[in-house]
Amino acid sequence: MPRIALVQIHLHQNKTKAVEHALKLLRKVGLSDSDIVCLPELWYTKTVINFETEFGKLIEAAKEYNMIIIPGAFIERSNDNDNDLQISSPVISADGVIVGRQMKIHPFGSQRKVVRAGRNVELFESGNIKFGIGICYDIVFPEVVRALVKKGADILFFPSRIRYEGIKPWHMYVQVRALENRIPIAAPNVCGSGNSVYKGKSILVDFDYNYKTDIAVPKLRIGSSVNDQFIVMDTDLNHTRKLRKKRFEDFRNDLYDLF
């Protein structure tokens, strides 16, 4: 039964301070014996030129706590071309290796003018856990989650950066994507105090299930609106695999030209 976690964190402009602050929270997560932890989208807002160099301390933390770290999503230069930017979510393995990246499939708003959209959904594996990543606005499109589920994902992570006006519909999207695919989802958000437009409310979704009525009900853990924090949840993958298998036995593949 893996233990998954998300970290909710204030926005930071200074990279050194941002990384040190993230490390403090990640150390607490590490002490909770979590297996996978995910941070929000763009909690550090500058362009990343070389992730391995600039975020080396996060890589060391993954090794120290034997924990997979999805450090969020960043505007990252794709190659030597300064104008070739994507929003990228790296995956740091428990032995400190960058095993891959998920690029944001659907840039939002003004991001479209700055970054190139990703073209693939990636599946990552660790032991008997298979997981996928969508980034913020990707949650709006049910095909992203369905494609990851069809590839074999057991858990999904959605690093996000949601304004307070969008939190209610965002929570609805996350719950519906989890429910319609019978898959746990962890979606961390950034937070802020005072007049900040970012108000946290990170969300973890798993399920309660009544076998007599064949009804699954989302089981939620929701974060604070202003505080840095981490939220941990143990999830029974065998349970959700059975629920997902049962649900998709009723799916009419012959009617839909999707996958």
N, C-alpha and C positions, 0 to 999 in steps of 0.2 A: 504494500500500500504506500505509494509515493507521497511525500509531503511537498506540496507546491506552495509558493509564496509570491506575493507581490510587494513592491516597495512604492509608497506614495511619497513624493519629494517636492520641495519648493523649487521653482525655477532659479537658475543661477547663470549669471553672465560670465563670471570669472571661472576659468576652467580649473585652476588649482583648488580653489575653495569648493567648487562643485564636486570634484572627484573626492576630496577629503570628506565632504559631507556624506556623499553616497557610500563611502567606505564605512563610515560609522554605522550606518543603517545595515549594510551588508554583513558586517561582523555580528550584529544582533541576530540577523537571519541565520547566519552560519551556526551560531550557538543553539539555534532551535532545531538543528539537524534536518534542515530542509534539503530536498533533492534538486529542485529547480526553482530559481527566483527570477522575476521579471521586473524591470523598471519601466517608467513611462516613456512616451515619445518626447523628444526635444526638451528634456529637463536641462540639458546643456545645449545652448542655442547656436553656437558658432559652428562653422564648417570644420569637419574633422579631416585632416590631411592624411594622417597615419594613425589608425586606431591603436595598433599594437604598441606604438611608442607613447602616444598621448594618454592611453588608459591602461598602461602597464600594471598599475596598482590593482585594478579590478581583476586583471588576469591572475595576479598573485593571490588575490583573495579566493578565486575559484579553486586554486590548488590547495590553499591553506585549509579551506573548509570542505573540500571534496564535494563541491556543489556546482551544478551547471548555472551559469549566469547569462541571462538575456539582458544586456545592459541598457535596454531601451531601444530607441531608434534615433538616428542622427543624420543630419545632412553631411554626406560623405563624398569625397571626390572619388569617382569610379576608376580613373586611371591618371595618366600624366597630363591630361587636358584639364586645365583649371575650370573650364566651363561645363565639364561633363559631371554633373552632380546627381546623386540619387539619395533618397531617404532610405537608410540601410539599418537593419537590425542584426548585428553580429550575434553569434552564439559561441560562448566560451565554455569549453568542456571542463569537466572536473579535474582534468590534468593540465589545464591551462593552455589548451590549443583552440584557435579560432577554427571551428569545424565548418563554418559556412555563414551565409548571410541571407536574410530575406529582404528583398527590396519592396518598397511600398508600391502596390499595384495601382492604387487610385490616389494620386496627390490631390490635396484639397485646396480649393480657393486659389490664393496667390501662389501656392506651391507649384502650380502647373507652369508658371512662368520661369521657375527657377530650377526645377529638378526633372529628370527623365523618369517616366513611369516604369516600374518593374514589369516583367513579362512572364514570370514563372512563380508558381507556389512550390516551396521547398518542404521536404519532410526531413526531420532530424530524429536521430535515434540515440538512446543511451540505455544499455541493458535491455530490459523488456519494455521500455517506455518509448513510444513514438509520439512526437509532438510537432505542431506547426505553429506558424506565426502569421498574423495579419497585423497591419499597422493602422490604428485609429480609423480613418474613413473607410478602410477596407471592410469593416464590420457591416456597413450599410448594404453591401452586395452579397446576397445569400450564396452566390456561386463560389465565392472565395472559400467560405467555410465548407461547403459541400465538396469542393475539389480536394481540400485537405483531408476531409473524412474519407473520401473515396481512395485517397492514397494510403490510408491506414492510420491516420493520426488518432491518438488516445486522449490527448489534452491539447487545447489551443491557448495561445497567449496573444493578447492584443495590446501592446504598449500604445498608450493614447495620450492626447493632449486636448481636453474638452473644456470649452468655456462653460460657465455656470448655466447659461441659457440652454445648453444642449445636453445637460446631464440626464434629465428625465427621458428624452427619447433615446439617448445612448444606452441607458440601463435597459430600456425595452429591447433595443436591438440585441444587446448581449444575451439577455435572457431568452429571447426567441431563437437566436442562432444556436444556443446551447440546447434548448428544448427540442427544436425540430430535428436536431442531429444526435440527441442523446449523448452530448459530449461536454465535459467540464471546460469552463473558460475562465481564465484569469486576465483581468483588464485593469492595469494600473493607470492612474491619472496623475498629473501634476496638481499642486495645490498652492494656495497663496493666502495671505492675510490682508486685512484692511480693504483697499479698493481693488485688489487683484481680481481679474475676470476669471481666474482659474480656481475652482472650489473643490478639488479632490473628488471625494465619493467613489474611490476605486472600488471595483466589484469583483468578487469571486462567485462563480455559480457551479453548484453540483446538484444532486437530485435526491429527493425522497421518492419512493415508489411504492404503490399499492398493487400487489400482484393480483388481488381479487378483482379490483376494478380496472386494472391495466391503465392506471393514470400515474404519470410522473409529474411531480411538482418541484419547481426550482427551489433549491436551498441556497440562500444568499448570505454572503458576508460583505458588508459595505463599510468603507472607510469614512474617516472624518472629512469635514469640508475644509479645514484649515491646517491640520497638523501633519507633519511628517510622521509616517508610521509604516509598519509592515504588518501584513495580514497573512496568516498561515492556514492551510486547510489540508487535511489528509483525504485522499480520494481513492476509492476502491475501483481500480481499473477493470477488474474482472466483472464487477457489478455493472459498470457502464458499458462494457463491451457486450454483455448479454442483452442489455436494454437496447443498444444500437442495432445489434443483429436482429432482434425481434422486430424492431420498428422497420428496418429496411427489407424485411421479408414481405412487407405489404407495399413496397414501392414499385410502381408500374414503369419499369425501365423501357418497356416497349412503346410508351406514349411520348417520351420526352427525348428530344435530340439535344442533350446537354453535355454528357460525358461519355 
